[in-house]
């Protein structure tokens, strides 16, 4: 049996990844999607969550399986009798690094590497870019496999949790320069949704540099999150009124257009809309 492994972090999996899996499955009898366990690197999704998502994505392809590994990839290959590694190349810059890795893997264990040129549709795509698009409320349809609405909400929720963990780390460091009362003030504004988790980092850095309170920074920099349902509804109605063709398409069953409306609404609010409220209001208003 000809076997190969497609390694990566897949945090999250994208359509570019899926394209490589499928094309590799047409060459090899079995393709193993190997999720790297790297405890030194902060990840958006846990290893178990990524494995679950990947198994759902590759379920239509019977000769593609999902597994996880840690340590050297070539050790995993030797332990599982896998003679080849498959990598997708998006640009010439990728090749410089991947060539070195391929040569090292061959030297260590005589494991060969097959490079597959990325489909031009996905040559720009990366997991990091997807996370950035979601952070600013952009449209991820066509970027990640599966239902675009569910994926947008899932990634956005994970980003919120990830931001909370980052804030804890920032605050541990900032405690040496920002007193406990000031930090408590910032936490209060995160808790009452005055400021988003993402923007709270900027508030903290300004508190550190300028010696001002959280309230003073939020007010001066205009970072207050929009949570007023009436104000958000008015903005969403303007977006809907300005895009009648997209509204008609969405109501005709083109669910992928939901991401378009999220992006437009986020753009209209300068990225300050509460994501959960925005999604709920959009669903209700788009339903007619």
C-alpha positions as CSV (number, residue, x, y, z in Angstrom):
1,X,0.0,0.0,0.0
2,X,1.4,3.4,-1.0
3,X,1.0,5.7,2.0
4,X,1.7,9.4,2.5
5,X,1.2,12.0,5.3
6,X,0.1,15.6,5.0
7,X,1.3,17.3,8.2
8,X,0.3,20.6,9.6
9,X,-1.4,22.4,12.5
10,X,-4.6,23.1,10.6
11,X,-5.8,25.8,13.0
12,X,-8.3,26.0,11.3
13,X,-8.4,23.8,8.2
14,X,-8.9,25.7,5.0
15,X,-10.1,24.9,1.5
16,X,-6.4,25.1,0.4
17,X,-5.6,22.3,2.8
18,X,-8.6,20.2,1.6
19,X,-7.5,20.7,-2.0
20,X,-4.1,19.2,-1.2
21,X,-5.6,16.3,0.7
22,X,-7.9,15.4,-2.2
23,X,-5.2,15.6,-4.9
24,X,-2.9,13.5,-2.8
25,X,-5.6,10.9,-2.3
26,X,-5.7,10.4,-6.1
27,X,-2.0,9.5,-6.0
28,X,-1.6,7.4,-2.9
29,X,-3.6,4.4,-1.6
30,X,-3.9,6.1,1.8
31,X,-3.3,9.7,2.9
32,X,-2.9,10.4,6.6
33,X,-3.6,14.0,7.7
34,X,-1.2,14.5,10.6
35,X,-2.1,17.1,13.1
36,X,1.0,18.4,14.9
37,X,0.9,18.6,18.7
38,X,3.0,21.6,19.6
39,X,2.6,22.4,23.3
40,X,5.0,25.4,23.0
41,X,2.7,27.1,20.4
42,X,-0.6,28.8,21.3
43,X,-3.5,27.4,19.2
44,X,-6.9,28.6,18.5
45,X,-8.5,25.2,18.5
46,X,-7.4,22.2,20.6
47,X,-5.9,19.2,19.0
48,X,-9.1,17.2,19.6
49,X,-11.2,19.9,18.0
50,X,-9.0,20.1,15.0
51,X,-9.1,16.3,14.5
52,X,-12.9,16.4,14.8
53,X,-13.2,19.1,12.2
54,X,-10.7,17.4,9.8
55,X,-12.5,14.0,10.1
56,X,-15.8,15.7,9.1
57,X,-14.1,17.5,6.2
58,X,-12.4,14.4,4.7
59,X,-15.3,12.0,5.4
60,X,-16.3,11.8,1.7
61,X,-12.8,10.5,0.9
62,X,-12.4,6.9,2.2
63,X,-8.7,6.7,1.7
64,X,-8.0,9.8,3.8
65,X,-7.6,9.4,7.6
66,X,-6.7,11.8,10.4
67,X,-4.2,11.3,13.1
68,X,-2.0,13.4,15.4
69,X,1.7,13.3,16.2
70,X,4.4,15.1,18.2
71,X,8.1,15.2,17.9
72,X,9.9,14.6,14.6
73,X,7.7,13.9,11.6
74,X,10.1,11.3,10.3
75,X,9.8,9.3,13.5
76,X,6.0,9.2,13.0
77,X,6.6,8.1,9.4
78,X,8.9,5.3,10.5
79,X,6.6,4.1,13.2
80,X,3.7,4.0,10.8
81,X,5.5,2.7,7.7
82,X,4.9,5.9,5.7
83,X,7.5,6.5,3.1
84,X,6.4,9.9,1.8
85,X,5.4,13.4,2.9
86,X,3.0,15.6,0.9
87,X,3.3,19.4,1.2
88,X,1.4,22.1,-0.7
89,X,3.4,25.0,-2.1
90,X,1.7,28.4,-2.4
91,X,4.7,30.4,-3.6
92,X,8.4,30.3,-4.4
93,X,9.0,31.6,-0.9
94,X,7.5,28.4,0.6
95,X,9.9,26.3,-1.5
96,X,13.0,27.8,0.1
97,X,12.1,26.5,3.5
98,X,10.3,23.3,2.5
99,X,13.3,22.2,0.4
100,X,15.6,22.3,3.5
101,X,13.0,20.3,5.4
102,X,12.7,17.8,2.7
103,X,16.4,17.3,2.5
104,X,16.7,16.9,6.2
105,X,13.9,14.4,6.4
106,X,15.5,12.3,3.6
107,X,18.9,12.4,5.4
108,X,17.3,11.4,8.8
109,X,15.1,8.6,7.6
110,X,15.1,8.4,3.8
111,X,11.5,9.7,3.7
112,X,10.7,11.4,0.4
113,X,8.7,14.6,0.0
114,X,6.2,15.3,-2.7
115,X,5.4,18.9,-3.4
116,X,1.9,19.8,-4.8
117,X,1.5,23.3,-6.2
118,X,-1.5,25.0,-4.7
119,X,-4.6,25.6,-6.7
120,X,-4.4,29.3,-7.8
121,X,-7.8,29.8,-6.2
122,X,-6.2,29.2,-2.8
123,X,-2.6,30.5,-3.3
124,X,-3.2,33.4,-1.0
125,X,-4.9,31.4,1.7
126,X,-3.6,30.5,5.2
127,X,-5.1,29.6,8.6
128,X,-3.7,32.9,10.0
129,X,-5.4,34.9,7.2
130,X,-8.8,33.2,8.0
131,X,-8.5,34.1,11.6
132,X,-7.7,37.7,10.8
133,X,-10.7,37.9,8.4
134,X,-13.0,36.5,11.1
135,X,-11.6,38.9,13.7
136,X,-12.8,41.9,11.5
137,X,-16.1,40.3,10.6
138,X,-15.2,39.4,7.0
139,X,-16.7,36.8,4.7
140,X,-15.1,33.4,5.1
141,X,-17.3,31.6,2.5
142,X,-15.0,29.9,0.0
143,X,-12.1,30.0,2.4
144,X,-13.0,27.2,4.8
145,X,-14.9,24.0,4.1
146,X,-18.4,23.4,5.5
147,X,-21.2,25.8,6.3
148,X,-19.9,29.4,6.2
149,X,-22.2,30.6,8.9
150,X,-21.4,27.9,11.3
151,X,-17.7,28.2,10.6
152,X,-17.7,31.9,11.1
153,X,-19.4,31.6,14.5
154,X,-17.2,28.7,15.6
155,X,-14.0,30.5,14.7
156,X,-15.2,33.8,16.1
157,X,-16.2,32.1,19.4
158,X,-12.7,30.5,19.7
159,X,-11.0,33.8,19.0
160,X,-13.0,35.4,21.8
161,X,-11.8,32.6,24.2
162,X,-8.3,32.9,22.9
163,X,-8.3,36.6,23.4
164,X,-9.3,36.1,27.1
165,X,-6.3,33.8,27.6
166,X,-4.0,36.3,26.0
167,X,-5.4,39.1,28.2
168,X,-4.6,37.1,31.3
169,X,-1.0,36.8,30.1
170,X,-0.8,40.5,29.3
171,X,-2.2,41.4,32.7
172,X,0.3,39.2,34.5
173,X,3.1,41.2,32.9
174,X,1.4,44.6,33.1
175,X,0.8,44.2,36.8
176,X,4.4,45.3,37.3
177,X,3.6,48.7,35.8
178,X,-0.2,49.1,36.1
179,X,-1.7,49.0,39.7
180,X,-4.3,46.5,40.8
181,X,-7.1,49.1,40.8
182,X,-6.5,50.1,37.2
183,X,-6.4,46.4,36.1
184,X,-9.7,45.8,37.9
185,X,-11.2,48.8,36.0
186,X,-10.2,47.2,32.7
187,X,-11.6,43.8,33.7
188,X,-14.9,45.5,34.6
189,X,-15.1,47.0,31.2
190,X,-14.4,43.6,29.5
191,X,-17.1,42.0,31.7
192,X,-19.8,44.6,31.0
193,X,-18.9,44.4,27.3
194,X,-17.9,48.1,27.1
195,X,-14.8,46.9,25.2
196,X,-14.2,43.7,23.3
197,X,-11.5,41.2,24.3
198,X,-9.6,42.0,21.2
199,X,-9.5,45.8,21.8
200,X,-8.8,45.3,25.5
201,X,-5.2,44.5,24.7
202,X,-4.8,47.9,23.0
203,X,-6.4,49.6,26.1
204,X,-4.0,47.8,28.4
205,X,-1.0,48.9,26.4
206,X,-2.2,52.5,26.4
207,X,-2.7,52.3,30.2
208,X,0.8,51.1,30.5
209,X,2.3,53.8,28.2
210,X,0.2,56.7,29.2
211,X,-0.7,56.1,32.8
212,X,-4.4,56.6,32.2
213,X,-7.4,54.6,33.5
214,X,-9.2,52.1,31.2
215,X,-12.2,54.4,31.0
216,X,-10.1,57.4,30.0
217,X,-8.3,55.3,27.3
218,X,-11.6,53.8,25.9
219,X,-13.2,57.2,25.7
220,X,-10.2,59.0,24.2
221,X,-9.6,56.4,21.5
222,X,-13.2,55.7,20.8
223,X,-12.9,51.9,21.6
224,X,-16.3,51.4,23.2
225,X,-18.1,48.4,21.8
226,X,-21.5,48.9,20.2
227,X,-23.9,46.8,22.2
228,X,-27.1,48.9,21.9
229,X,-29.5,46.7,20.0
230,X,-31.4,49.6,18.5
231,X,-28.2,51.2,17.2
232,X,-27.0,47.9,15.7
233,X,-30.4,47.2,14.1
234,X,-30.4,50.6,12.4
235,X,-26.9,50.0,11.0
236,X,-27.9,46.5,9.8
237,X,-31.0,47.9,8.1
238,X,-28.9,50.4,6.2
239,X,-26.6,47.6,5.1
240,X,-29.6,45.5,4.0
241,X,-31.2,48.4,2.1
242,X,-28.0,49.1,0.3
243,X,-27.6,45.6,-1.0
244,X,-31.0,44.4,-2.3
245,X,-29.5,41.9,-4.8
246,X,-27.5,40.1,-2.0
247,X,-30.6,40.1,0.2
248,X,-32.6,38.4,-2.5
249,X,-29.9,35.9,-3.1
250,X,-29.6,35.1,0.6
251,X,-33.4,34.6,1.0
252,X,-33.3,32.4,-2.1
253,X,-31.0,30.0,-0.3
254,X,-27.5,31.3,-0.8
255,X,-26.4,31.0,2.8
256,X,-22.8,31.9,2.0
257,X,-23.9,35.5,1.6
258,X,-24.3,35.7,5.4
259,X,-20.6,36.3,5.7
260,X,-20.9,39.2,3.2
261,X,-23.5,40.9,5.4
262,X,-21.4,40.4,8.6
263,X,-18.4,42.0,6.9
264,X,-20.4,44.9,5.7
265,X,-22.0,45.5,9.1
266,X,-18.6,45.2,10.8
267,X,-17.2,47.7,8.3
268,X,-20.0,50.1,9.0
269,X,-19.3,49.9,12.8
270,X,-15.6,50.2,12.5
271,X,-15.3,46.7,13.9
272,X,-16.9,47.7,17.2
273,X,-20.1,45.8,16.9
274,X,-20.6,43.0,19.5
275,X,-20.2,39.9,17.3
276,X,-22.8,37.8,19.1
277,X,-25.5,40.5,18.9
278,X,-24.6,41.3,15.3
279,X,-25.0,37.7,14.2
280,X,-28.4,37.3,16.0
281,X,-29.8,40.5,14.6
282,X,-28.6,39.8,11.1
283,X,-30.2,36.4,11.1
284,X,-33.5,37.9,12.3
285,X,-33.6,40.8,9.9
286,X,-32.4,38.9,6.9
287,X,-35.1,36.3,7.5
288,X,-37.6,39.1,6.6
